[in-house]
Amino acid sequence: MPEAAEASAQPTGSFAAFVERHSRFVYRVALAVARNPHDAEDVAQETFLQVCRGERWEAIEDQRGYLARVAWRLAVRRRRPRMLERELSPEMQLELRSAEAGPEQSAMDRQLEAWLHARIDALPEKLRQPLALAALAELKLVEVAKILGLPEGTVRRRIHSARQRLKRELTEWKGRKP
């Protein structure tokens, strides 16, 4: 009888290990799109629920690629109704300030971060998506190309274009500041 209990507990433990192994990655992908920690958590949970319901998680060859595609699509679907809300949540501001930074430097850093997030949000979808996946979700070009269903060269060009555009806008913005 104990063997039967172990056998029924094994798939749950294996799936728990699968979730544990990939949860941070799936969260980062969701956060790159959702730009809201609460929505990213919901998307990550929904991603694993879908994988679990399909009962085919053990047969997935490229687990990271598959999970990234599922999380990306779910996050995009969730974000669409909120696309009109362009305000940045304070929770999403990057913590780039050093421990030694004074209040003036911290304020300037926050201003730059807010400006950068707003400019990234203002990028056309075709430039923003690859940039977000590559930079924020820390995915490789091959993985980004698979997720978006684009050739790797196209992804590389779009990321380059997005970075060049942001660099140009940053230079202009700094030139206008007193």
C-alpha atoms as an extended CHARMM CRD file, in Angstrom:
* protein
*
       178  EXT
         1         1  MET       CA              0.0000000000        0.0000000000        0.0000000000  PROA      1               0.0000000000
         2         2  PRO       CA              2.7730000000        2.5230000000        0.7330000000  PROA      2               0.0000000000
         3         3  GLU       CA              4.0750000000        2.0270000000       -2.8350000000  PROA      3               0.0000000000
         4         4  ALA       CA              0.7040000000        3.1040000000       -4.2480000000  PROA      4               0.0000000000
         5         5  ALA       CA              0.7690000000        6.2320000000       -2.1120000000  PROA      5               0.0000000000
         6         6  GLU       CA              4.3080000000        7.0150000000       -3.3120000000  PROA      6               0.0000000000
         7         7  ALA       CA              3.3340000000        6.4110000000       -6.9280000000  PROA      7               0.0000000000
         8         8  SER       CA              0.3790000000        8.8000000000       -6.6920000000  PROA      8               0.0000000000
         9         9  ALA       CA              2.5310000000       11.3920000000       -4.9340000000  PROA      9               0.0000000000
        10        10  GLN       CA              5.3480000000       11.1640000000       -7.5100000000  PROA      10              0.0000000000
        11        11  PRO       CA              3.6760000000       13.1340000000      -10.3800000000  PROA      11              0.0000000000
        12        12  THR       CA              2.7020000000       15.9290000000       -7.9850000000  PROA      12              0.0000000000
        13        13  GLY       CA              6.2450000000       16.1230000000       -6.6550000000  PROA      13              0.0000000000
        14        14  SER       CA              7.6410000000       16.1030000000      -10.1750000000  PROA      14              0.0000000000
        15        15  PHE       CA              5.3200000000       18.8770000000      -11.2670000000  PROA      15              0.0000000000
        16        16  ALA       CA              6.1790000000       20.8220000000       -8.1240000000  PROA      16              0.0000000000
        17        17  ALA       CA              9.8540000000       20.4970000000       -9.0120000000  PROA      17              0.0000000000
        18        18  PHE       CA              9.0450000000       21.6130000000      -12.5820000000  PROA      18              0.0000000000
        19        19  VAL       CA              7.2420000000       24.6850000000      -11.2390000000  PROA      19              0.0000000000
        20        20  GLU       CA             10.0390000000       25.4150000000       -8.7710000000  PROA      20              0.0000000000
        21        21  ARG       CA             12.6500000000       25.1330000000      -11.5000000000  PROA      21              0.0000000000
        22        22  HSD       CA             10.8870000000       27.5130000000      -13.9170000000  PROA      22              0.0000000000
        23        23  SER       CA              8.7630000000       29.8380000000      -11.7690000000  PROA      23              0.0000000000
        24        24  ARG       CA             11.2330000000       32.7550000000      -11.6070000000  PROA      24              0.0000000000
        25        25  PHE       CA             11.8140000000       32.5840000000      -15.3560000000  PROA      25              0.0000000000
        26        26  VAL       CA              8.0810000000       32.5460000000      -16.1430000000  PROA      26              0.0000000000
        27        27  TYR       CA              7.5240000000       35.4370000000      -13.7260000000  PROA      27              0.0000000000
        28        28  ARG       CA             10.2530000000       37.5160000000      -15.4290000000  PROA      28              0.0000000000
        29        29  VAL       CA              8.7000000000       36.9170000000      -18.8600000000  PROA      29              0.0000000000
        30        30  ALA       CA              5.2590000000       37.8890000000      -17.5550000000  PROA      30              0.0000000000
        31        31  LEU       CA              6.6590000000       40.9550000000      -15.8070000000  PROA      31              0.0000000000
        32        32  ALA       CA              8.3740000000       42.0930000000      -19.0050000000  PROA      32              0.0000000000
        33        33  VAL       CA              4.9620000000       42.3370000000      -20.6560000000  PROA      33              0.0000000000
        34        34  ALA       CA              2.5710000000       43.0560000000      -17.8060000000  PROA      34              0.0000000000
        35        35  ARG       CA              4.8210000000       45.6390000000      -16.1190000000  PROA      35              0.0000000000
        36        36  ASN       CA              2.8880000000       45.0370000000      -12.9240000000  PROA      36              0.0000000000
        37        37  PRO       CA              4.0810000000       42.5390000000      -10.2890000000  PROA      37              0.0000000000
        38        38  HSD       CA              0.5690000000       41.4440000000       -9.3440000000  PROA      38              0.0000000000
        39        39  ASP       CA             -0.4380000000       40.7730000000      -12.9460000000  PROA      39              0.0000000000
        40        40  ALA       CA              2.8710000000       38.9890000000      -13.5450000000  PROA      40              0.0000000000
        41        41  GLU       CA              2.1830000000       36.6860000000      -10.5870000000  PROA      41              0.0000000000
        42        42  ASP       CA             -1.2960000000       35.9410000000      -11.9350000000  PROA      42              0.0000000000
        43        43  VAL       CA              0.0900000000       35.2210000000      -15.3960000000  PROA      43              0.0000000000
        44        44  ALA       CA              2.7890000000       32.9410000000      -13.9790000000  PROA      44              0.0000000000
        45        45  GLN       CA              0.1800000000       30.9700000000      -12.0270000000  PROA      45              0.0000000000
        46        46  GLU       CA             -2.1190000000       30.7800000000      -15.0390000000  PROA      46              0.0000000000
        47        47  THR       CA              0.8010000000       29.5700000000      -17.1810000000  PROA      47              0.0000000000
        48        48  PHE       CA              1.5000000000       26.6470000000      -14.8660000000  PROA      48              0.0000000000
        49        49  LEU       CA             -2.2130000000       25.8790000000      -14.5480000000  PROA      49              0.0000000000
        50        50  GLN       CA             -2.5210000000       25.5920000000      -18.3170000000  PROA      50              0.0000000000
        51        51  VAL       CA              0.5420000000       23.3660000000      -18.5100000000  PROA      51              0.0000000000
        52        52  CYS       CA             -0.7760000000       21.1990000000      -15.6770000000  PROA      52              0.0000000000
        53        53  ARG       CA             -4.2450000000       20.9040000000      -17.2370000000  PROA      53              0.0000000000
        54        54  GLY       CA             -2.7120000000       19.7510000000      -20.4950000000  PROA      54              0.0000000000
        55        55  GLU       CA             -0.9470000000       16.9440000000      -18.6000000000  PROA      55              0.0000000000
        56        56  ARG       CA              1.8370000000       17.0460000000      -21.1660000000  PROA      56              0.0000000000
        57        57  TRP       CA              4.4300000000       19.0180000000      -19.2570000000  PROA      57              0.0000000000
        58        58  GLU       CA              6.7930000000       16.0420000000      -19.0810000000  PROA      58              0.0000000000
        59        59  ALA       CA              6.8400000000       15.7170000000      -22.8800000000  PROA      59              0.0000000000
        60        60  ILE       CA              7.8080000000       19.3340000000      -23.5890000000  PROA      60              0.0000000000
        61        61  GLU       CA             11.1690000000       19.3290000000      -25.3620000000  PROA      61              0.0000000000
        62        62  ASP       CA             12.1350000000       23.0030000000      -24.9360000000  PROA      62              0.0000000000
        63        63  GLN       CA             10.5990000000       23.7600000000      -21.5580000000  PROA      63              0.0000000000
        64        64  ARG       CA             11.8800000000       27.3460000000      -21.2620000000  PROA      64              0.0000000000
        65        65  GLY       CA             10.7850000000       28.2240000000      -24.7920000000  PROA      65              0.0000000000
        66        66  TYR       CA              7.3580000000       26.6750000000      -24.3600000000  PROA      66              0.0000000000
        67        67  LEU       CA              6.7510000000       28.3000000000      -20.9770000000  PROA      67              0.0000000000
        68        68  ALA       CA              7.9550000000       31.6600000000      -22.2730000000  PROA      68              0.0000000000
        69        69  ARG       CA              5.5170000000       31.4980000000      -25.2180000000  PROA      69              0.0000000000
        70        70  VAL       CA              2.5840000000       30.5910000000      -22.9670000000  PROA      70              0.0000000000
        71        71  ALA       CA              3.4200000000       33.2850000000      -20.4080000000  PROA      71              0.0000000000
        72        72  TRP       CA              4.0000000000       35.8750000000      -23.1290000000  PROA      72              0.0000000000
        73        73  ARG       CA              0.6400000000       35.2270000000      -24.7940000000  PROA      73              0.0000000000
        74        74  LEU       CA             -1.2520000000       35.2310000000      -21.5030000000  PROA      74              0.0000000000
        75        75  ALA       CA              0.4230000000       38.4720000000      -20.4050000000  PROA      75              0.0000000000
        76        76  VAL       CA             -0.3070000000       40.1760000000      -23.7300000000  PROA      76              0.0000000000
        77        77  ARG       CA             -3.9650000000       39.1500000000      -23.4770000000  PROA      77              0.0000000000
        78        78  ARG       CA             -4.1370000000       40.4770000000      -19.9270000000  PROA      78              0.0000000000
        79        79  ARG       CA             -2.3770000000       43.7500000000      -20.8150000000  PROA      79              0.0000000000
        80        80  ARG       CA             -4.5100000000       44.6930000000      -23.8390000000  PROA      80              0.0000000000
        81        81  PRO       CA             -7.4140000000       46.1070000000      -21.8150000000  PROA      81              0.0000000000
        82        82  ARG       CA             -4.9300000000       48.1530000000      -19.8210000000  PROA      82              0.0000000000
        83        83  MET       CA             -3.0060000000       49.5600000000      -22.7790000000  PROA      83              0.0000000000
        84        84  LEU       CA             -4.7680000000       52.8990000000      -22.3000000000  PROA      84              0.0000000000
        85        85  GLU       CA             -3.3520000000       53.1980000000      -18.8010000000  PROA      85              0.0000000000
        86        86  ARG       CA              0.0700000000       54.6650000000      -19.4800000000  PROA      86              0.0000000000
        87        87  GLU       CA              0.9840000000       55.5990000000      -15.9310000000  PROA      87              0.0000000000
        88        88  LEU       CA              3.8470000000       53.7180000000      -14.3830000000  PROA      88              0.0000000000
        89        89  SER       CA              3.1990000000       52.0510000000      -11.0880000000  PROA      89              0.0000000000
        90        90  PRO       CA              5.6860000000       52.9850000000       -8.3920000000  PROA      90              0.0000000000
        91        91  GLU       CA              6.2280000000       49.2640000000       -7.7580000000  PROA      91              0.0000000000
        92        92  MET       CA              7.7030000000       48.8510000000      -11.2360000000  PROA      92              0.0000000000
        93        93  GLN       CA             10.3340000000       51.5300000000      -10.9550000000  PROA      93              0.0000000000
        94        94  LEU       CA             13.7370000000       49.9260000000      -11.0560000000  PROA      94              0.0000000000
        95        95  GLU       CA             15.8520000000       50.1490000000       -7.9460000000  PROA      95              0.0000000000
        96        96  LEU       CA             19.0530000000       51.3560000000       -9.5720000000  PROA      96              0.0000000000
        97        97  ARG       CA             20.0340000000       53.8320000000       -6.9200000000  PROA      97              0.0000000000
        98        98  SER       CA             23.0890000000       52.9540000000       -4.9310000000  PROA      98              0.0000000000
        99        99  ALA       CA             23.0620000000       52.8140000000       -1.1630000000  PROA      99              0.0000000000
       100       100  GLU       CA             25.3140000000       55.8730000000       -1.0690000000  PROA      100             0.0000000000
       101       101  ALA       CA             23.1480000000       58.0420000000       -3.3200000000  PROA      101             0.0000000000
       102       102  GLY       CA             21.7980000000       61.1660000000       -1.6960000000  PROA      102             0.0000000000
       103       103  PRO       CA             18.1890000000       62.3420000000       -1.9500000000  PROA      103             0.0000000000
       104       104  GLU       CA             18.9360000000       64.6190000000       -4.9090000000  PROA      104             0.0000000000
       105       105  GLN       CA             20.6180000000       61.8130000000       -6.8870000000  PROA      105             0.0000000000
       106       106  SER       CA             17.8100000000       59.4210000000       -5.9520000000  PROA      106             0.0000000000
       107       107  ALA       CA             15.2150000000       61.8940000000       -7.2290000000  PROA      107             0.0000000000
       108       108  MET       CA             17.1320000000       62.3280000000      -10.4840000000  PROA      108             0.0000000000
       109       109  ASP       CA             17.4620000000       58.5520000000      -10.8590000000  PROA      109             0.0000000000
       110       110  ARG       CA             13.7230000000       58.0800000000      -10.3000000000  PROA      110             0.0000000000
       111       111  GLN       CA             12.9870000000       60.7740000000      -12.8700000000  PROA      111             0.0000000000
       112       112  LEU       CA             15.2470000000       59.0840000000      -15.4180000000  PROA      112             0.0000000000
       113       113  GLU       CA             13.7400000000       55.6650000000      -14.6930000000  PROA      113             0.0000000000
       114       114  ALA       CA             10.1970000000       56.9810000000      -15.0630000000  PROA      114             0.0000000000
       115       115  TRP       CA             11.1320000000       58.7020000000      -18.3090000000  PROA      115             0.0000000000
       116       116  LEU       CA             12.7930000000       55.5340000000      -19.6420000000  PROA      116             0.0000000000
       117       117  HSD       CA              9.8210000000       53.3250000000      -18.7610000000  PROA      117             0.0000000000
       118       118  ALA       CA              7.4610000000       55.7960000000      -20.4290000000  PROA      118             0.0000000000
       119       119  ARG       CA              9.6360000000       55.8430000000      -23.5740000000  PROA      119             0.0000000000
       120       120  ILE       CA              9.7850000000       52.0330000000      -23.6550000000  PROA      120             0.0000000000
       121       121  ASP       CA              5.9980000000       51.8940000000      -23.2940000000  PROA      121             0.0000000000
       122       122  ALA       CA              5.6730000000       54.4030000000      -26.1490000000  PROA      122             0.0000000000
       123       123  LEU       CA              7.7320000000       52.2550000000      -28.5420000000  PROA      123             0.0000000000
       124       124  PRO       CA              5.7560000000       50.5390000000      -31.2900000000  PROA      124             0.0000000000
       125       125  GLU       CA              4.6730000000       47.0550000000      -30.2540000000  PROA      125             0.0000000000
       126       126  LYS       CA              6.9780000000       45.4030000000      -32.7940000000  PROA      126             0.0000000000
       127       127  LEU       CA             10.0250000000       47.0870000000      -31.1830000000  PROA      127             0.0000000000
       128       128  ARG       CA              8.8940000000       46.9680000000      -27.5540000000  PROA      128             0.0000000000
       129       129  GLN       CA              8.1260000000       43.2450000000      -27.4090000000  PROA      129             0.0000000000
       130       130  PRO       CA             11.5440000000       41.9340000000      -28.4790000000  PROA      130             0.0000000000
       131       131  LEU       CA             13.3350000000       44.5400000000      -26.3430000000  PROA      131             0.0000000000
       132       132  ALA       CA             11.2840000000       43.6410000000      -23.2710000000  PROA      132             0.0000000000
       133       133  LEU       CA             11.8760000000       39.9270000000      -23.7020000000  PROA      133             0.0000000000
       134       134  ALA       CA             15.5850000000       40.3020000000      -24.3400000000  PROA      134             0.0000000000
       135       135  ALA       CA             16.3510000000       42.9360000000      -21.7140000000  PROA      135             0.0000000000
       136       136  LEU       CA             13.7750000000       42.5100000000      -18.9720000000  PROA      136             0.0000000000
       137       137  ALA       CA             13.1260000000       38.7820000000      -19.2170000000  PROA      137             0.0000000000
       138       138  GLU       CA             16.7990000000       38.1010000000      -19.9990000000  PROA      138             0.0000000000
       139       139  LEU       CA             16.0270000000       35.7770000000      -22.8860000000  PROA      139             0.0000000000
       140       140  LYS       CA             18.4430000000       34.8660000000      -25.6680000000  PROA      140             0.0000000000
       141       141  LEU       CA             17.7120000000       35.9950000000      -29.2340000000  PROA      141             0.0000000000
       142       142  VAL       CA             16.8300000000       32.4390000000      -30.2400000000  PROA      142             0.0000000000
       143       143  GLU       CA             14.2530000000       32.2200000000      -27.4380000000  PROA      143             0.0000000000
       144       144  VAL       CA             12.7740000000       35.6330000000      -28.2780000000  PROA      144             0.0000000000
       145       145  ALA       CA             12.5070000000       34.6330000000      -31.9440000000  PROA      145             0.0000000000
       146       146  LYS       CA             10.6700000000       31.4150000000      -31.0080000000  PROA      146             0.0000000000
       147       147  ILE       CA              8.2670000000       33.2240000000      -28.6960000000  PROA      147             0.0000000000
       148       148  LEU       CA              7.4000000000       35.9010000000      -31.2400000000  PROA      148             0.0000000000
       149       149  GLY       CA              7.4630000000       33.5270000000      -34.2180000000  PROA      149             0.0000000000
       150       150  LEU       CA              9.9940000000       35.6950000000      -36.0760000000  PROA      150             0.0000000000
       151       151  PRO       CA             13.3470000000       35.0160000000      -37.7080000000  PROA      151             0.0000000000
       152       152  GLU       CA             16.3120000000       35.6230000000      -35.4180000000  PROA      152             0.0000000000
       153       153  GLY       CA             17.6670000000       38.3470000000      -37.7220000000  PROA      153             0.0000000000
       154       154  THR       CA             14.3910000000       40.2630000000      -37.5200000000  PROA      154             0.0000000000
       155       155  VAL       CA             14.4540000000       40.0900000000      -33.7270000000  PROA      155             0.0000000000
       156       156  ARG       CA             18.0640000000       41.2950000000      -33.6630000000  PROA      156             0.0000000000
       157       157  ARG       CA             17.2250000000       44.2180000000      -35.9750000000  PROA      157             0.0000000000
       158       158  ARG       CA             14.1670000000       45.2190000000      -33.9300000000  PROA      158             0.0000000000
       159       159  ILE       CA             16.0880000000       45.1680000000      -30.6600000000  PROA      159             0.0000000000
       160       160  HSD       CA             18.8420000000       47.2350000000      -32.2460000000  PROA      160             0.0000000000
       161       161  SER       CA             16.2910000000       49.7100000000      -33.6510000000  PROA      161             0.0000000000
       162       162  ALA       CA             14.5660000000       50.0200000000      -30.2680000000  PROA      162             0.0000000000
       163       163  ARG       CA             17.8680000000       50.6650000000      -28.4830000000  PROA      163             0.0000000000
       164       164  GLN       CA             18.9750000000       53.2110000000      -31.0850000000  PROA      164             0.0000000000
       165       165  ARG       CA             15.6510000000       55.0250000000      -30.8070000000  PROA      165             0.0000000000
       166       166  LEU       CA             15.8550000000       55.1120000000      -27.0100000000  PROA      166             0.0000000000
       167       167  LYS       CA             19.4650000000       56.2920000000      -27.1630000000  PROA      167             0.0000000000
       168       168  ARG       CA             18.5420000000       59.1070000000      -29.5580000000  PROA      168             0.0000000000
       169       169  GLU       CA             15.5670000000       60.1590000000      -27.4020000000  PROA      169             0.0000000000
       170       170  LEU       CA             17.7080000000       60.0640000000      -24.2540000000  PROA      170             0.0000000000
       171       171  THR       CA             20.3250000000       62.3000000000      -25.8690000000  PROA      171             0.0000000000
       172       172  GLU       CA             17.5930000000       64.7650000000      -26.9040000000  PROA      172             0.0000000000
       173       173  TRP       CA             16.0000000000       64.6390000000      -23.4460000000  PROA      173             0.0000000000
       174       174  LYS       CA             19.3000000000       65.2970000000      -21.6710000000  PROA      174             0.0000000000
       175       175  GLY       CA             19.9760000000       68.1730000000      -24.0830000000  PROA      175             0.0000000000
       176       176  ARG       CA             16.6900000000       69.8480000000      -23.0880000000  PROA      176             0.0000000000
       177       177  LYS       CA             17.1640000000       69.4770000000      -19.3300000000  PROA      177             0.0000000000
       178       178  PRO       CA             18.5140000000       72.5700000000      -17.5300000000  PROA      178             0.0000000000
